[in-house]
């Protein structure tokens, strides 16, 4: 738990730095609003997730397969900090046209909704690890309640929505490029994850027949 708290504090500081240092200024209200929202979710995760899951997630990439680790690192770097750094430099050099305040606020609200959906998935699924593996020592089983009754990867679904609107929330457009690429790599990670779960987790093939969609019902 102590390690999880340390990682949370560090992540908030890194997120703020990745956004504000490239921007070269502190007078950026929507950036501070985003940092505040991110900090709120980070604190909420510490409060609502089980100690065993926090411990599992603190192990980060140590127990993952090489291919999954490469995908995880790649999309994580593109989403955080890649997107934020692009947004910061966009802010510094004024590459994007000014966005209406209502667009920024609406995008931030969608970010909150996306991350809230992801946090719900993590709360429901005690096996929401950082790496893809069958956690036999923790009694790993298929979770099909809550948001998992609608899509097979609700945590990723919420993350995709949140990261695609994040650049708009802070008033920039250039951050959309690394965000979109990161989401594509995340989708590739889903395909690999499902292959692992089909092979090693009892009941998962049957679950995919009950819940057809990975991220978005009717689409994929």
N, C-alpha and C positions, 0 to 999 in steps of 0.2 A: 504493500500500500504506500509506503514511504517513497519507493521508486516511482510509482504512478504519479504521486503528487509532484515530485521533482520534474518528471517528464512533462507534466501539464504546465507548470510554471515556465519551463524552458521553451515549450512550444509556443506559448503566448508571446514571450519575448521575441522569439525568432519570427513569428508572424508579423508582429508590429515592426520589427526592424526591416524585414524583407519588403514591406510596403512603404515605409516612411523614409528610409535611408536613400533609396533610389530617387524618391520624389524630391529630396533635398529641402523639405519644409515640413513643419509641424502643423501649420494652419490648413488642415484638410479635414473638415468636419465629418464627411462620410467615411473617410478612412478610420477615424477614431470610433465612429458608430459601429463599423464592422469589427474592429478590435474588441470593442465592448461586447458585442453579440457573441463573437467567438469565445471570449473569456467566459461568458455566461454558460455556453454549452460545455466548455471544458470543465467548469465547476459542477454543472449538472451531472455530467458523466461520472465524476468522482462520487457524487451523492447517491445516484440511482443504480449504478452498476454494481454487481456483486464483487466482493474482494477477490474471489477466485478468478473471475473474468479479467479484472484489472491486472492481476498477477500474470495471467496468461498473455495478455496484450503487452505487458511490459517486457516480455521476452523478445519482442520485435521479430527479427528475421532469422534468429539463430536456428530454428528447427525447420525451416522451409526448404523445399526442393529448389535447386539452383534456378530452373526456368521460372518458377513462381517468384522467387526473390528478385530476379532481374526485372520482371514485369512490375512487381510491386514498387521497387525503387524507382523505376522509370516513370510510372504514372504519378507516384507521390511527388517526385521532384517537379514534374510539370504542373501539377495542381497546386502544391505548396513546395517550394517557394516560387516556382517559375511564373505562374500567373501573377502573383503579387509583385514580383520584380518588374515584369512587363507593365503592369498597371502603374507602378511607381515612376518608371522612366517616361511613360506616356504622360503622366501628370507633369513631370519636370519640363518636358519639351513641347507640351501642348499639341501632340500629334493628333489627338481626337477632337472633334468639335464638342462644344459644351452640351451636356445632356440635360434635359429638363429635370427639375427636382423631383417631380412626380414619378419619372422613370427610375431614378435612383432609389427612391423610397419603396416603390413597388418591387424593384429587384431585391432590395434588402429584405423585404417581407417574404419574397419567394425563397431567399436564402434561408431564412428562419424556418419556413415550412419544410424545406428540403432536409435541413439538418435535424429538425424535430422528428421527421419521419425516420431518419437514420438512427437517431437515438432511441426511438421506440423499438426499432428492430433489434438494436443491441440490448435493450432491456429485456425483450422477450426471449432472445436467443443467448443462452449462457455459454455458447460455444463460438461466439463471434470473435475469432482469433485474428491476429494480424497476418498470419501466414495460413496457407491452405494445408491442412493436415487432418487426419482422422484422430481425434483426441481420445483414444481408447482408455487412457488412464483416468479420464474425467467422465467416463460413461457417455461418450458422445452418441447422440441420437438425432433423428430428424425432428426439426421444429416446424410445425405446420399451423400454428395459431397466430393470432394478431395479424400483422401485415404479411406474414408468410402464407396466409391463406389466399392472398391476392396475387403476389408475385414471388418468385423464388429468391430474389436478391433485393429485398426492400432497402437494405442499408446502402447498397450501391445505387439504387434508383434515386433515393433522396440525395445522395452525394452528387450525382450527375446534374440534377436540377440545381442544386446549390452552387456548384462550381461554374456552371454555364452562365448563371446570372450574376456571379460575384463581380466581374469587371464592370458591369452596368451599375451595380450598387455603389461603386466608388467613382463612377463617372468617367470611365475610360472604355475604349474599344479594343485596343491592341492586346489586352489580356485574354480576349476571346480565342486567339490562336493557340497558345499553350493549353488553355482550358479544354478546348475541343480535342486537341491531340491527346491530352491526358485521359479524357473520357473514352476515346477510342481504344487506348491501351487498357483501360479498366474493363471495357467490354471483352477484349481478348483474354484478360485475366479470368473473367467469368467463365468463358468456354473451357479454359484449362482447369479451373476449380471444379466445374461440374464433372469433368472427366475423372478427376481424383475421387470425388464423392460417389459417383456411380460405381466406381471400382471398389471402394473400400468401406462405404457407410451403408449398413443394412437399412433397407426401406427407402433409400433415396431414389432408385429408379421408379418405384411405385409412386413416390411423391411427385415426380416430374410428370406423371400421367394425370394426376389429380390437379396440379397447378401448372398450366401449360406455359405461362409467360415468365420470362426471366426478369425483365425490367418494366415494361409498359404493356398492360393488357391490350391485346388486339394488334400489337406491333412486333414485339420481340420478347 
